[in-house]
Structures are given as C-alpha cells and as structure tokens.
Amino acid sequence: MKQIYTIIAILFITFSAVAQSRPVITFSVATGDWSDASSWNLNRIPTDGDSIVIPQNKTVLFDKKDTLANVYIKVIGTFIIKQKLRLSASSVIELAATGNLRTWNVNRSNEIISIGGVIKYDQNAAASILGIAFAASNTGISPNGFSVSILPVVFNGFYAIRNNNNVVLNWSTAMEHNNKNFEVQRSFDGSTWTVIASLAGAGNSDNIQQYSYTDKNMTTAVAYYRIRQVDINGGYEYSIVKTVRANEAAPATKIYANGNTVNVEFNQDLKNTVTVRVIDMNGRVIGQKDNQQASYRMTINISNHITGMYLVQLNNNAGWNEVKKVML
C-alpha cells in the first residue's frame, strides 16, 4: 500500500496508557493571515508538532516564511502560499477533496513549499493544486511534489515498554483509509518473525485511534517487535522495529544528531513543557526550543556551527532532566 508509511510512521503524538493527542490547531476566521494568532482557535500560530486544520470555506494566506518540524497540515479549504514554507521530513500536507493549494502569484520564486529539503511546490508547479492529494518527504519533486491519491494510514507513534515480564506495545493513528487490521509480530533474532496477535483496524477514520497489546511472560533476553499494517485490498507495510531487553527499562528518550539537526524521540508520555537546549563545550547555548506538549519527536536545527561535540540538555521544569553528548 504505502511507500510513505515508514517516513510518516513517526508523525503526530505522544502515546501512553493515558493517551495525549498532539495539539490540533484550527483556522477559525473566514479569511486571514497565517501569522495572525487571533485567526487560530488556540490564539497562537502553528508550531512544531501541531496538527493544523484549514476547514472548508476558510482561506489562509501563508504570509511570512517559516520552518516547522513534525507537522500535519490538512487543507479542506484554501491555502495560499505567499512566502517560503519549509517543513521537516516527518511532515505531511494533505489536500482533502475540497482542498485547494494555490499561489499568491506575485513572486513565484518566494512561493515555495519544501519537505525534508525537497521542493514540493514552486513556480514549476501548477498555480493551483486541488485535492485529493498529499505531499510527504518521499513524494516527487515539483512539479510532481503532490501525489494525487488518498493519504493512507498516518501513524502517530509506536512504543514498546517492559513492565516486569510483560511487554506493553502501544501505537496510534491520526487517520486511516481502507485499513483492515494490524498484525503484531515478534522476533528473537531480528530476522525470523512470528505473528503473535491481530487487531482490527478502524477501516476509515479521520480521528485519533489508539491500539494496545501486551505480550505476557516475555522472559527472553532480547525481543524485537514490529507492526504489520494490512489494507482491505491486501496491501501492507511494516512499522519501525522496537527492541526490548530483559531487565532493561526503555529509555525515556532517544537523542541523536543527523547533519545539522538534533532529534529527540520520546518513549513515554511527557505532560509538562519540555525544553531542549544545545550547548557547546564552552557552556554557550547555541540552540533552544520549547514544546508545550511533547509530541513523539522534537527537532532543533543548528546552523552556522563549528563541527564538534555538543551537549543536548532536556528538562521539563518539574524535576526531570537529561543530558547527552552528540557530534554535529
């Protein structure tokens, strides 16, 4: 079914036993500017980790260039591009059947959308793109940056957490189309897989769907887990693989660098504001980002830095703190 599955498997939301959905921010006036906080229902402009909705019969003008990470933009109304919109590789733009993406048509060299550094919409594309269509990091390059089809299952996250001799698997979806079921698969060597459970999918849904399975009495030294998503028509795709080791609790976070980007992936629900700071070896903060509701992933881009070792510090102002060295 979906080549884009692995790219967007990390979209949206921290998920735990008490699920916390990513913030959904909706444009609330008939016509207005993206940069006008009063035009949005949360009285702020969209930020990293948001699900951004432009309803039918609403028109949004993207009037100031911006860079956003890990966002899902659903266009049911009209989205007009006036300035450059840069999105991270884990972001997706979906045009619903009534959705319309179009240019401001004043300076096409500025009216650009890129995802993961790949240009999806620019002066080479049609001035107006109508739904149903979507753009993700592995759809084409402008003028073919948008795939004219229905966006398949969008996964929020996938977690594997040991609880004594049980392994609790949690995953959730933000949207499902023609989804039949999920197979929970386990391996003890990372190559031979066995189906240990099957859970029915929602079929078609535009709402958050939550799934959980507990692998009981798992005492093997190491086990690997993945989810196989199966379409109604028989197509399928796999999730990322999670590794669980005996007598080893899953780390709260995974922190790593990729080029100029520091990535933080959470493996548990974090309810307080999370602050990420990138600090050089002289103690200077060279990058910082706050997230009021932690999504599955946070990213912070560091430009114009000297190659070398840096510290990544996380805290939530409630006693939790974590520091890790990364090479940038």
C-alpha positions as CSV (number, residue, x, y, z in Angstrom):
1,M,0.0,0.0,0.0
2,K,2.2,2.7,1.2
3,Q,5.8,3.6,0.5
4,I,5.4,6.7,2.6
5,Y,4.5,4.6,5.7
6,T,8.0,4.5,7.2
7,I,8.5,8.2,6.5
8,I,5.3,9.2,8.3
9,A,5.3,6.5,11.0
10,I,6.8,8.9,13.4
11,L,4.2,11.6,12.8
12,F,2.0,13.1,15.4
13,I,1.6,12.3,19.1
14,T,3.0,11.1,22.3
15,F,1.1,7.9,23.2
16,S,0.9,6.2,26.5
17,A,-1.6,4.3,28.7
18,V,-3.3,7.6,29.1
19,A,-3.1,8.9,25.6
20,Q,-2.3,12.5,24.9
21,S,-3.0,13.7,21.4
22,R,-0.9,16.2,19.7
23,P,-2.3,19.7,19.6
24,V,-4.9,20.3,16.9
25,I,-5.0,23.9,15.8
26,T,-7.8,25.1,13.5
27,F,-8.1,28.2,11.4
28,S,-11.2,30.0,12.8
29,V,-11.9,33.0,10.6
30,A,-13.2,33.1,7.0
31,T,-10.1,34.7,5.5
32,G,-6.9,35.7,7.2
33,D,-3.1,35.5,7.6
34,W,-1.2,32.5,8.9
35,S,0.9,34.8,11.2
36,D,-2.2,36.3,12.9
37,A,-2.6,34.4,16.2
38,S,-6.2,35.7,16.6
39,S,-7.1,33.8,13.4
40,W,-6.5,30.4,15.1
41,N,-8.7,28.7,17.7
42,L,-5.8,28.3,20.1
43,N,-5.0,32.0,19.9
44,R,-1.4,31.3,18.6
45,I,0.2,30.5,15.3
46,P,1.0,26.9,14.4
47,T,4.3,25.5,15.8
48,D,6.3,22.2,15.7
49,G,4.3,19.1,16.4
50,D,0.9,20.5,15.6
51,S,-1.9,19.1,13.5
52,I,-3.0,22.1,11.5
53,V,-6.5,22.2,10.0
54,I,-7.8,24.7,7.4
55,P,-11.6,24.0,7.3
56,Q,-13.8,24.1,4.3
57,N,-14.8,27.6,3.2
58,K,-11.8,29.1,5.1
59,T,-8.9,30.8,3.4
60,V,-5.4,31.1,4.9
61,L,-2.6,33.2,3.4
62,F,0.8,32.0,4.4
63,D,2.3,35.5,4.6
64,K,5.6,35.1,6.5
65,K,8.3,32.5,5.8
66,D,8.7,29.8,8.5
67,T,10.3,26.5,9.2
68,L,8.2,23.8,11.0
69,A,9.0,20.3,12.2
70,N,6.8,17.2,12.5
71,V,3.5,18.9,11.5
72,Y,0.5,17.5,9.7
73,I,-1.4,20.2,7.6
74,K,-4.8,19.2,6.4
75,V,-6.3,21.6,3.9
76,I,-10.1,21.3,3.5
77,G,-10.5,24.9,2.5
78,T,-7.9,27.1,0.7
79,F,-4.2,27.5,1.5
80,I,-2.5,30.4,-0.4
81,I,1.3,30.4,-0.4
82,K,3.0,33.8,-0.4
83,Q,6.3,33.0,1.3
84,K,8.6,30.0,1.7
85,L,7.3,27.2,3.9
86,R,10.0,24.7,5.0
87,L,8.8,21.5,6.6
88,S,10.8,18.7,8.2
89,A,11.0,15.3,6.6
90,S,8.4,13.9,9.1
91,S,5.8,16.4,8.0
92,V,2.8,15.9,5.6
93,I,0.4,18.1,3.8
94,E,-2.9,16.6,2.8
95,L,-5.4,18.2,0.5
96,A,-9.0,16.9,1.1
97,A,-11.5,16.6,-1.7
98,T,-12.4,20.3,-1.3
99,G,-8.9,21.4,-0.5
100,N,-7.1,23.9,-2.7
101,L,-3.4,24.9,-2.6
102,R,-2.6,27.9,-4.7
103,T,0.0,30.6,-5.2
104,W,-0.3,34.3,-4.3
105,N,1.1,34.8,-7.8
106,V,3.1,37.9,-7.0
107,N,6.6,36.5,-6.7
108,R,6.7,32.8,-7.6
109,S,10.3,32.5,-6.6
110,N,9.3,33.0,-2.9
111,E,6.1,31.0,-3.1
112,I,7.6,27.6,-2.2
113,I,6.9,24.6,-0.1
114,S,9.7,22.1,0.8
115,I,9.6,18.9,2.9
116,G,12.8,17.5,4.2
117,G,14.8,19.8,1.9
118,V,12.9,18.7,-1.3
119,I,10.8,21.3,-3.1
120,K,7.2,20.1,-3.5
121,Y,5.6,23.3,-4.7
122,D,7.2,26.2,-6.6
123,Q,7.0,28.1,-9.9
124,N,7.3,24.9,-11.8
125,A,4.1,23.5,-10.4
126,A,0.6,24.4,-11.4
127,A,-0.6,27.6,-9.8
128,S,-3.5,25.7,-8.1
129,I,-3.5,22.1,-6.9
130,L,-6.8,20.6,-6.0
131,G,-7.4,17.6,-3.7
132,I,-7.5,14.7,-3.2
133,A,-3.7,14.8,-3.0
134,F,-0.8,14.8,-0.5
135,A,2.9,15.6,-0.2
136,A,5.4,13.9,2.1
137,S,9.2,13.6,2.1
138,N,9.2,10.8,-0.4
139,T,6.6,12.0,-2.9
140,G,8.1,13.6,-6.0
141,I,9.8,16.9,-6.7
142,S,7.9,19.9,-8.1
143,P,6.0,20.0,-10.4
144,N,5.2,16.5,-9.2
145,G,5.6,17.1,-5.5
146,F,2.0,16.2,-4.6
147,S,0.7,12.6,-5.1
148,V,-2.9,12.7,-6.5
149,S,-4.3,10.0,-4.2
150,I,-5.8,9.4,-0.8
151,L,-3.3,9.6,2.0
152,P,-3.0,6.2,3.6
153,V,-2.7,5.4,7.3
154,V,-0.9,8.1,9.3
155,F,0.8,6.6,12.4
156,N,1.3,8.7,15.5
157,G,3.9,6.6,17.2
158,F,4.9,3.1,18.3
159,Y,6.2,2.3,21.7
160,A,7.4,-0.9,23.4
161,I,7.7,-0.7,27.2
162,R,8.7,-3.5,29.6
163,N,6.5,-4.0,32.7
164,N,8.1,-6.8,34.8
165,N,7.8,-9.9,32.5
166,N,5.3,-8.2,30.2
167,V,6.0,-6.0,27.2
168,V,3.3,-3.4,26.5
169,L,3.0,-2.2,22.9
170,N,1.2,1.0,22.2
171,W,0.5,2.7,18.9
172,S,-2.0,5.1,17.5
173,T,-3.1,6.6,14.2
174,A,-4.2,10.0,13.2
175,M,-6.1,8.8,10.1
176,E,-6.9,5.6,8.4
177,H,-8.2,4.8,4.9
178,N,-9.1,1.2,3.9
179,N,-7.3,-0.2,6.9
180,K,-8.2,-3.8,7.6
181,N,-6.0,-4.8,10.6
182,F,-2.7,-4.7,12.4
183,E,-0.5,-7.7,13.0
184,V,1.8,-7.7,16.0
185,Q,5.0,-9.5,15.1
186,R,7.8,-10.6,17.3
187,S,11.3,-11.9,16.6
188,F,14.1,-13.3,18.8
189,D,16.8,-12.9,16.2
190,G,15.7,-9.8,14.3
191,S,15.1,-11.7,11.1
192,T,12.6,-14.5,11.7
193,W,9.2,-13.1,12.6
194,T,6.1,-14.6,14.1
195,V,2.6,-13.1,14.3
196,I,1.5,-13.1,18.0
197,A,-1.7,-11.0,17.7
198,S,-4.0,-9.4,15.2
199,L,-6.1,-6.3,15.9
200,A,-8.8,-4.9,13.7
201,G,-8.2,-1.5,12.2
202,A,-10.8,1.3,12.1
203,G,-11.3,1.0,8.3
204,N,-11.8,4.7,7.5
205,S,-11.3,7.3,10.2
206,D,-10.1,10.9,10.4
207,N,-9.9,10.7,14.2
208,I,-7.3,9.5,16.6
209,Q,-7.4,5.8,17.0
210,Q,-5.5,4.0,19.8
211,Y,-4.2,0.5,19.9
212,S,-2.5,-1.6,22.6
213,Y,-1.3,-5.2,23.0
214,T,0.5,-6.9,25.9
215,D,3.0,-9.7,25.3
216,K,2.8,-11.6,28.5
217,N,5.5,-13.6,30.3
218,M,8.2,-12.5,27.9
219,T,11.4,-13.6,29.6
220,T,13.8,-13.9,26.7
221,A,17.0,-11.8,26.9
222,V,16.0,-9.7,23.9
223,A,13.0,-9.5,21.6
224,Y,12.1,-7.4,18.6
225,Y,8.6,-6.1,17.8
226,R,7.0,-4.6,14.7
227,I,3.5,-3.8,13.4
228,R,2.4,-5.0,10.0
229,Q,-0.5,-2.8,8.8
230,V,-2.8,-4.6,6.2
231,D,-5.1,-2.9,3.8
232,I,-8.6,-4.1,2.8
233,N,-7.2,-4.8,-0.7
234,G,-4.3,-6.9,0.7
235,G,-1.6,-4.3,0.6
236,Y,0.6,-4.0,3.6
237,E,3.6,-2.1,5.2
238,Y,5.7,-2.5,8.3
239,S,6.4,-0.2,11.2
240,I,9.8,0.6,12.6
241,V,11.3,-2.2,14.8
242,K,11.4,-1.8,18.6
243,T,13.9,-3.7,20.7
244,V,13.2,-4.8,24.2
245,R,15.8,-6.3,26.5
246,A,15.3,-8.3,29.7
247,N,15.9,-6.3,32.9
248,E,16.3,-3.1,30.9
249,A,13.7,-0.4,31.0
250,A,13.0,1.5,27.9
251,P,14.8,4.9,27.9
252,A,12.6,7.9,28.2
253,T,14.3,9.5,25.2
254,K,16.4,8.8,22.2
255,I,18.7,11.7,21.4
256,Y,20.8,11.8,18.2
257,A,22.1,14.2,15.5
258,N,21.6,14.0,11.8
259,G,23.6,16.6,9.9
260,N,22.6,20.0,11.4
261,T,19.6,18.6,13.2
262,V,19.2,17.3,16.7
263,N,16.4,14.8,17.1
264,V,14.7,13.8,20.3
265,E,12.3,10.9,20.3
266,F,10.2,10.2,23.4
267,N,9.2,6.7,24.6
268,Q,6.8,7.8,27.2
269,D,4.2,10.5,27.9
270,L,5.7,13.8,29.0
271,K,2.9,16.2,30.2
272,N,5.0,19.2,31.1
273,T,6.7,21.7,28.9
274,V,9.9,20.2,27.5
275,T,12.8,22.5,26.8
276,V,15.7,21.3,24.6
277,R,19.0,23.2,24.6
278,V,22.0,22.5,22.5
279,I,25.2,23.7,24.4
280,D,28.7,23.9,23.1
281,M,31.7,22.8,25.2
282,N,32.2,26.4,26.4
283,G,28.8,26.4,28.0
284,R,27.1,28.6,25.5
285,V,23.5,27.8,24.4
286,I,23.6,27.7,20.6
287,G,20.0,26.4,20.1
288,Q,16.9,26.1,22.2
289,K,13.3,25.0,21.6
290,D,10.3,24.7,24.0
291,N,7.4,22.4,23.3
292,Q,4.3,22.9,25.5
293,Q,3.0,19.4,24.7
294,A,5.7,16.9,23.8
295,S,5.0,15.1,20.6
296,Y,6.6,11.8,19.6
297,R,9.6,13.7,18.2
298,M,11.2,17.1,18.6
299,T,13.8,18.5,16.3
300,I,16.0,21.6,16.5
301,N,18.1,22.8,13.6
302,I,21.6,24.2,14.3
303,S,23.1,26.3,11.6
304,N,26.5,28.1,11.3
305,H,28.1,25.9,14.0
306,I,31.6,24.5,14.2
307,T,31.9,20.8,13.8
308,G,32.5,19.1,17.1
309,M,31.0,17.7,20.3
310,Y,27.9,19.4,21.8
311,L,25.6,18.7,24.8
312,V,21.9,18.2,24.4
313,Q,20.0,19.1,27.6
314,L,16.3,18.3,28.2
315,N,14.2,19.3,31.1
316,N,10.5,19.8,31.9
317,N,10.8,22.2,34.8
318,A,9.3,19.5,37.1
319,G,12.4,17.7,38.2
320,W,13.2,15.7,35.0
321,N,16.5,16.4,33.3
322,E,18.6,14.5,30.8
323,V,21.9,15.4,29.1
324,K,23.6,13.6,26.2
325,K,26.6,14.3,24.0
326,V,26.2,14.5,20.2
327,M,28.5,15.2,17.3
328,L,27.4,18.0,15.0
